[in-house]
Amino acid sequence: MGMECPTCRSTLLMIKQKKGLERLRCLFTGLRQFRCRDCDEKFRAPDRRSQPRDEVPHSVRHVA
């Protein structure tokens, strides 16, 4: 099972690019910011690079 939006349970997610403060926040907390493509909910979840490769969901896309 891949990562889901906590609001609508959609698996169509986008990852916010790590720039500036977001890079530091991810470094210290280990959490990345995601945005649901269906309901536009923003939330933080563990950085997917800390998970084994076979557990990484394929529907996650980067946010520009």
N, C-alpha and C positions, 0 to 999 in steps of 0.2 A: 504494500500500500504506500502511495506517495504522500507528499505533503498536501494538506488541504487548507482552505480558507476556514478560519474558526467561525465565521458568520454564516456562510452559505454552503460550505463543504465542497466548493468547486476546486478542481485541481489545476485550473488555468491561472497560473501565478506569474508575476513578473518580479525580478529582483532589482532593487535600487543599486545603481553603480556606487562603488565606494570612492568618494571624493572628500577631501578635507576632514571635517568633523566626523562624518559617517565612517571613515576609515579608522579613526581613533576609537570611536564607539564600538565598532566591530572587534577591534583588537582587544579591548578591555572586557567586553561582555560576551563575546563569542556569538552575538546575535546579529542577523542581517535584517534589513527592512524589506518586506514583500508587499505587493499590491495585487489584489484579486482582480482579474480581468472581467469578471462577471458582475460583482457588486461594488467594485472600487474601494473595498475595505483595505486599509493599511494596517499591517501588523508586523511584529518582530518574531523571528524564529531562529533556532540554531543555524549557524553557517553550515551549508550542505557539504562543504569540503571536509568537515570533521566527521562525516559519516562515510562508511565504506561505499565504494562506487556502485555496487549493485543495489543500494538502498536509495540512490538519488533519483527523484522523479524526473521523467523525461518531458513533462509539460511545463517545466519552469523556464521562463525566458527572462532576459535582462531588461531592466528599465533604463531608458536613455535619460 
